[in-house]
Amino acid sequence: MADQPSILVTGGAGYIGSHCCKALSEAGLVPVCLDNFSTGHPHFVKWGPVVKDDVCNTEAVLQTLRQHNVVAVMHFAASSAVGESVANPEKYYTNNVVGTLSVLRAMREYGCEKMVFSSTGAVYGDASTEPISETALCEPVNPYGSSKLTIERILLDYRAAYQMRSICFRYFNASGADSAGHIGELRDPETHLIPRAMMRLQGHVSEFAVFGIDYDTPDGTAVRDFIHVSDLAAAHVLAVQVLTNGHPGGVYNLGTGFGYSVKEVLNAIAAESAREVPFDVRERRAGDPPVLVANPKAAERELGFRPRYSDLRTIISSAWRWHRTAHPAKAAELRR
């Protein structure tokens, strides 16, 4: 396997990273997962070799690149809880920015010049434009978003100085689960809308809250752009392919261009599960805008990417199928 070109996937045991490992394998590529398993799950590593280490360990990253004949890197390893980033910004700048610099240092020494970077729509902050394009002003409102925007700027500088080419994907709301039921969304604690609502239905969390029902939206709840995790994975494989073919790199939104409100999502979960989701109403959270919807046209125009599985029904049905069969009843097993 060392003689076969591989793709290094940092954070490959996480939610999005593991789906990308599967997509790479299905495309005939070898994913090499590097993960410290602080939040990732060993059970999610199914499609290639695994290295248990931290991205801040530059020598370990370099050794992995050499051992597995890596030709490109997908970089997911990061801390990603917005609230925690506000309480502990040092952790976020260390894990996210310093960790990325470590990976880039190893890549330069080894001679690997292609990276697909997991960024976020949080770089836009309270963007008022709808839908949001990549040219919108970036003013993140929390250290998580700031750390990701800092990395985007680092990658731009590395392209100019070292000819390292990168594609940065600004995700909106990653959601859904693998259609085969192998992997899904598993966090502790779970804060995302769809998995937490499903955990509430299953009785695995005791409360579920809707934050704000007085927004200036059709039903009073916040509207968000949801994109299926399998579509995200397909976009990352496509990014590796176009970089390999000489694409210069750039920054792209990954979304659908269409938003669903919190109530619409809960209604879709109720229709799929045949059960209403009980919830408490709480005040709006600081920094939560009424509407966040991507303008995805640049990724379609320049990369040829269009989501295939991101209609709300497919997102909800795939997530509910995985929650009923694997989460969180097998959570203890998944963490071993």
N, C-alpha and C positions, 0 to 999 in steps of 0.2 A: 504493500500500500504506500510505502514511503516513496516509491518510484512514480506513483500516479499523482498528478497535480491535484492539490486540495485547496479548499477554502477554509480559512480560520474563522470560526464563529465565536467571538467572545460573548460570554453570557448566553451560550447556546443551550443551557438547561432551563432558561426562563420561558415565559409565555410566548413572546414573539420569536425569540431566538430558536426555540425548539421547532416551531412551525417552519422556520426558514431552513433548518437542518433537514427536515423532511422534504421540503420543496427542492433543495439542492440535490438530495439523493435521487429524487424522482426525475431530475433533469440530467442525471448521469454524472454528477459531480460528487466529490468526497467532502463532506463537512467534518471538520475537526473542531470539537467543542472544547473551549477553555473556559472554565467556570470555577469560582471558589465555593459555590453552593451555599452562600450566605442567604440567598433567597431562591435560587434555582433548585431543581429537583432531579436527582440521579435517575429516577424512573422515566424522565422525559428524554433521556439521551439514548436514542434507539438506532440512529442512522449512520454512525461513524465513530471514530475513536474519540476518547475524552481525556483531557488533561485537567487534573484538579490543581488549580493554582490561581493566583491573583494577577490581574493586568498590571498592577503596580510593580510586580516583579519582572523587570525588563528582561533579565537573563532567562527567566522561564519562558517568556513570550518568544524571545529570539531562538531558544532551543526548539520550541514547538514549530516555529516557521521552518527551521532547517530540517528537523526530523521528518516533517510531513510534506516537504516540497510545496509549500503554500504559494499560491499565485495571486491571491486577493484576500482581503479581510472584510468581514461583516462585523461591525463593532456595536454590540448591544450592552455590554457590561457597564452598568451604571446604577446609582441610587435614583429612585424615581417617585418618591412620595412627596407631594407638594407640601403638605403640612409639616412633615419632618424637616424638609429643607429650610423652612422658616425658623424652626426651633434649633436646628443644628446645621447651619450653612457650611461650617468647616468640613463636615463629612461629605457634603455634596461637591464642594470644589476639589477636595482631595480625591474622592472616588471617581468623579466624572472628568474633571480637567486634568489632574495629575495622572490619573489612570490612562487617559487618552494619549497624553504626551509620552508615557512609557511605551505604549503600543507603537506609536509613531517612531520613537527612537529605535525600537527593535526592527521595525519595517525598513527604516533607512539603512541600518547596518546590514540587514540581510539582502536588501535590494528589491523589496516588494513595494510597488508604487500605486496600488489600487485599493481604495477603501470605500465601502458603503457604510455610511454613518446613520445611526438611529437618533434623529433629532425629534422635535416635538412642536406641535402647534402652540405650546406654552410660550414660545419665543415671541409671539405677537402680543402677549399681555392682554390688555382690554381693548383689542382692536375693534373699531367701530364699523369698519367696512364690511359689507355682506354681499357676496361671499368674499373671503379673504384671499388675496393673491400674494404671491411671493414678494411682490414689490411693496407690500404694506409696511408701514413703520414697525420695527421690532422694539418693543418696550416691555420686556418681561416683568412681571410683578412679584416674582418669587425667586429664590436662589436656584431652584431646579431649572426653571426656564433660562435664567441668566447663565448657568453653567453650560447648558446646551448651546446657547448663542455664542458663548466664548469659544467653544470647540469649533463651531462653524467658521468663526473668524480665523482661528488657528489653521484650519484646513485650507482656507483661502490663501493664507500666507505661505503655507507649505507648498501649495501648487505653484506659486510664483517663484519661491526660492529653491525648491528641491524637485520640481516637476512631479510631485505626488498628486495623482488625480483622485478626486473623491466625488461621490454623489451623496448629498445629505437629504434625507427624507424627513419632512415635518409631518408626523402623524397627527391625525385628529383623534377620534375615539376608537382605538383598536377594540374589537369585540368578536364574539362568536367562538367557535371551537372547531378543531379538526373533524372533517366529515366522517372519518372512520372511527372516531371516538378514542384515539390514542392519547391525545393531549388536549388540554384546555386551560382555562384561567384559574390559577391557584395561588392565592396570596394569604399571608397572615400578618396583619389583619387585612381583610378585604374591604376596599373603599369604593370600588367601581360600581356603577349603577346596576348593570345587568347581572353580574354574578352575585352581588350582595342581595338583590331582590330575590334571586333564585334560592340563595341560602336561607333567606327569611321564610320562604315557602316550605323549605325542608326542615325548618326548625333548628338550623345550625347556628343562627344568630338570633338574638332575642328581640332585636329592634331594627327597623328600617325607616329612614327619614327622607322626606322630600324637602329640600332646602329652597324655600321660596315658591309661593303660588300666586304672586302678585306682579310678575314680570309683564312687560309690554309685549306679550306674545299671544297667539290665538287662544290658548287655554290657561295662560298665567304661569306656566312652568317653563324652565329654561330649555332651549332648543340646541341640540348638538348634532354634529356630523359623525355618523358611525360607519366604520369601514371594517369588513370582515378580516380577521387575522390571516386567513388563507390568501386573500388578495394582497395583503401587505407582503406576505412571503413571496408571492409571484413577482411583485415589483422588485424585491431585492435580488432575486435570481436574474431578472431582466437587467438590473443595474450592473451586476457582475459581467453579464454578457456584452453590454454596450461599452463598458469600460475596457473590456478585453479587445473590443473592435476599434478602440481609439477615441471613444467619446471623451471630451475634455473635462467633464464633470459639471456639477452645478447643484442648486438647491431646488427641491420640488416638494409641493404639498402632496400628501396622500390622503384623499378623502373622496367623497362622492359628489359634492356640490349640492347636497340636499340634506336638510335637517329634520330630526324627529324630536318632539318634546318629551320631557320626562313622563308625562301622563300617557302619551302615545306608546312609549316603550313599555310602561306597566300594563297597558291594555293588551299589547301584543303578547306579553308574558302570560297574562291571564287567559288569553285565547288559546295559547299553546299548551298550558298546563291545566286548563279548566279550573283554575283557582285564582281568586282575587288576591293580590299582594297587599297585606295590611301595612299601613305606613303612618308615621307621625309627621305632622307639618312643623317645620322649624323655619327660623329666619333665614334670609338669604346669607350665603357665605361671602365674606369680603373677597373681592376680585373675581366673582363669578358674573360674567356678562350675560345679558338675556339670550344672545344668539352667537354661536360660533360655528360657522360653516366654511368649508374650504372651497376655493376655486381650484379645481384639479386639472384645468385645461393644459397647463404647461407640461405635466407628466404625460398626458395623452398626446400632445403635439410633438414633443421632443423625444420621448422615450417609447411611444406607442403603447402606453399602459392604460387599460380601462378595467375597473373592478368588474368581477363576474358574480360574486357571491354576496354582495353588500346590500341587497334588499333586506328590509327589517325582518321579514318572515324567515328568511334563511339564517340570518344572524341568530334570532331567538331560538329557532328549532335546533340548530346545531349546538348552541350553548346549553339548552335544556336537556338535550340527549346526553351530553357529557356530564352534566351535573347529576343526572339521575343514575348514571352508571359508574362514575369514577370520583366524584367530588361531593362532599368532603368525606364520604364513608371510607375512602381509601387514603385519606390524607396522611395518616401515620405511615402507611406503607410507602407512599410517594416520597416522604421525607427521608426514608432510610437510604 
